[in-house]
Amino acid sequence: MDLFESMKAKINGKNIKIVFPEGDDVRILGAASRLATDNLVAPIVLGDEAEIMQLADDNKIDMSQVSIIDYLKQPADEIDAMVAAIVERRNGKTDEAKARQWLQDPNYFGTTMVYMNKVDGMVSGANHPTGDTVRPALQIIKTKPGVKLISGAFIMQRDDERYLFADCAINIELDAAGMAEVAVESAATARRFDIDPKVALLSFSTKGSAKGEMVTKVQEATKLAQEKDPETPIDGELQFDAAFVTSVGAKKAPGSKVAGNANVFVFPELQSGNIGYKIAQRLGGFEAIGPILQGLNQPVSDLSRGANEEDVYKVAIITATQAL
């Protein structure tokens, strides 16, 4: 089954609430309307109701099943409760005045809704840089217990082929512990999207064929990842061909449960990950679905500012799937 058809089947009729802080964007309104009509999520958009309805009317978008919350005109007791939740969560790092200031920003307001379980997830980034979406999530939702980093994974899909690449979006540099953490989180993400993970930690070296600090890092990361998640097939350091091509894997890494069969690829740093997924997308004809943010306590997704309505629609489906 197509990935999105599979996800739609999982979330259909579950009334999963997704908040969209950018209610002033026609792409967001179009996607929210479709999601509600298709009975996939219960969308909530933030912003001035009159302005949102005018924008929807101008673009012939049906908003009858979409909730609108004007985050700047909420009752005092609602804001007080949100302020108290932020102050408690920040444990002395943010005072009441700062929390009130944060709630004037739709991304902080939406993030706090997620944290307080008023909604199940958030999708933002159509009009904001990644930092504006990720920063509130790190400050309020925070990472899962035992996880220090968030990372960005892409599902790479072409016909009946489906793979996961990470980290391609967030961490410029990864140490061995960070790379191991990304590997384990990527395996969990893969399962959520119907990929039975076989995780390769990538390098320009296979099993000691080259030396250097970059190689040692991947070797150490592999050991740490295997210790963290002994049930999942994880191996490294592997060159991409050794990880992907059966004959090459058998020759370069005989006996490996991953070499030649990998479907989850963990890159040693952001530069190679970002380049790698874009080569697969542009030269290989793969659809790149993401970035899917990994490691957070609750799901928040970051859109590209170049996203179209279809992209928003699909990222919301991914976020709802993460919320299950």
N, C-alpha and C positions, 0 to 999 in steps of 0.2 A: 504494500500500500504506500502511496505517496506520503511523505513525511507530514505534510500539512493536513491531509485527509485523516491520517492517524491521530494527529493532535486534536483536530476538530472533534473527532469521535470521542476522545477522552474528556473534553471540557464541555461538550454540548449539554445545555440545560443545567449546568452545575451552579449557575448564578455567581460566578467568580467575579468579584468587583475589582476593576482596574481603573486607577485614576490617571488622568492626562492633565498635567499642569498647564499645557499650552493651548488653552481654549480659544485663543485669538488666531489660530492657524487653521486654514480651510482644509489642509491635509488631515489634521487631527479630527476635525468634525466629520469629514467624509468617512474616515476609517471607523470612528466611534459609532456612527449611524449604521454602517454595514455590520459591525460586530453585534450590535443590539438586534438588528433585523434577523441576523443569522442565528440568534440565540446562543452565541458563543461566550460572551462576557456581558456583565452589567457595567457599562461604561459611565464614568463620572468625569466631567470636564470642569476645570477651574477657570474662573474669570467673571467678567461683568455679564450678567444674563442678557440684558438688552443688546449689548454689542455682539454677543455670541449668536443670538437669535437673528439679528440683522445680517450677520455674515452668512449664516446658514440659509436664510431666505434668499439672499442675493445669489447663492450658488445652488439653490434648489435642493438643499440637504434636509432630510426628514429628521428632526430632533425629538420626535414624540416619545421615543424610548430611551433617551439619553438624559441622565441627571446632570444638572448644572449647579455648581456651588460657587458663590462669590466669596472667595477666601478673605476679601477685605471688609466684608459686611457680616461677619458671623456674630452670633450672640456672645455677650461678655463671658457667660459661664462656659461656653464651648472653648473660647480662646484661653480662658484661665486653666481649663483642664489640659489643654495642649501644652501650655507654658509649663505647667507643673510636671508633665510627662518628660518634657525636654530637660528641664533642670535636674530632675531625678536621674535621668539616663546619663547626663553629662557629668554627674557626680562631682560638682564643684568647678568644672571647667567652663560652664556657661551660666551666667546669672539670669534672673527673671527679665531684666531689661533687654538683654541680648536675645533671649528666647522670643520675646515679643517682636523684636526687630526681624528675626529670622522668619517669623510667620507672616510677614509682609511680602515674602518672596514665595511664589507659587511652588517652586521645587522643594523648599523646606516645608511648606504647608502639606504638600502631597506626601513627602517622605514621612512626616509625622503621622499622617493618616494611616500609612502602612504600618508604622511602628505600633500604633495604638489599636491595630486590627480593625480599623474602620473600613479598610479596603484590603484586598489580598495582594496587590502589587501595583507598581507604577511604571509608566512609559513616558519618557521625556527626551529632549535633545533635538527636536526638529528646529528649534530656534536658539538653542543654548549649546555652548561648547561642552565637551565631555565632563570637565571638572565641575560644572554647575549641577550636573546630575549626580556624579559620583561622590562629591564632597559631602553633601547632606546625608547620603546613605552611609558613608563611613562614620560620620559624626553621631548619627542617631540610631540607625539600624545596626550598624557595626557588622563585623565578620562573625561567622559561626564559631562556636567553641573549638579551640585547637587549630583554628585557621587564622593566619596573620595577614594574608594578602587577598585582594580581589583580583581576578584575572578575566580576560576576555577571550571566549572561544567562538569559533565559527563552525557551523555545520556546513560541510562542502558536499553538495548533492548534484549528481548528473545521472539521469535515467535511473537505473536501479542501484547505483553506487552511492554510498553515504559514508563520509569520514568526518572526524572532528580534528581541528587544528587549534592549538593554544600555546602560549598566550600571544595573541595577535593584536592586542588593543590597549593594554594598560601599563604593564611594567617594563620600563626601558631596559633595566638590567635585572637579572635574577641570580641569586647565589644558589648553592646546591640545595639548601633547605627550601628556598622559594620554588625552585624548579620541581622538586619532589612534591611540594604541596599542590602546584598546578597540575601535575600528573594525576594525583589522586582525585582532585576535584573534577578534572576532565573526564576521568573514568565514570564518576557519578553522573555527570552531565550526559555522557554518551548513553548510559542506561536509560535515562529519562527520555531520550529521543530515539529509542529502539535500536541502539547500536550495542552489540555485545562487545565490550571493550577489550582490545589487545593493544597495549600502550607502548609506544616506542619513544624513548628519549633521544632526540636527534643530535648529531654532531657531524663534523667533517671526518671523524674517525670511527672505525668499527672495531670494537674489542681490542683496543690498544694498537691499532695500525698506525696511529700517529701519537705524538706526545705533546704536552703543553698544559698550561693552566686551564684553558677552555675545555680540554678533554677530561682532565681530572675532575673538574666541576660536574660534568655530566655523569661520570662514573660514580661519584659520591652521591649525586642526586638519585641515581638509579637504586643504590643500596637503601637510601632513606625511604624512597617511595615503596620499595618492596617490603620494608619493615612496617610502614604505615598501613599498607593494604595488601597483605599476603595472599588474599583470595583472588586478586586480579592479575592476569598475565601482564607483567611490566618488565621491559628490558631496555638496556642501553649499555654503552653508548653505541648508537647505530647510525650509519649514513642512511640517507633516504632510500637509496636503491636496495640496501640490505634489509631495511625495514619493510619495503613494499613489494619487491620482486622475489618470488618464491625461490628461483634458482640462485639468485645472488645471495639471499639470506642463508640458504643451505650451505653455500660455499664459504661465506665470510663469518657466519655465526652458527655453526652446526650445533644442533641440540637446543637452540632457542625456541621457546614456545611463541615468540612474537615475531622474530625475523622472518620476512617474507609474507607475513600475514597481518601486519599492523593495520589498524583502522583509526587509532587515536595517535596523533603526532604532536609531541611536546617539543617546542623550539627552545634553544638555550637562551635567547633574549628576544626583545621585541622586534629588532631590526629584521632578523631572519624570518620571524613569524609573519610579520606584516608583508614582507616581500613574497614569501612562500605562498600565502593564501591568494595574493593578487595575481601571481603567475598562474596558479591553478584556475582562478576565475577567468582571467583574460585570455590565456593561451589554451587552457584545457577545457574551457566551456562549462566549468562547474558553477552552479549557483552558490553564492556565499551567503549563508543565513546567519545573521548576528550583527554586532557582537552580543553574545550571551554572557552576562556578568555572572561569574562564579565566586562562591565563597561568602556571600552575604547571608545574614540570618533570614531575610525575607527578600522576595524578588523585586528588583528594580532593573529596568532596561534602558539603555542609552541608544537613541536614534542617531543616525547620521544627519547632519543639517541638509544634505542633499537628498534625503529620503522623499519618496513619493507616497501617495495615499496607500498603495498596495504594500509598501514596506512597513508603514505604521500598522496596518492591519495584521501583517504576518508577525511582527515583533510582539504585538499584543497577544496573539495566540501563543507564542513561545512563553511569554511572561505568565499567562494563565496556566500553561502546562507546568511551569516551575512551581506554581502556587498549589498544585494538587497535593 
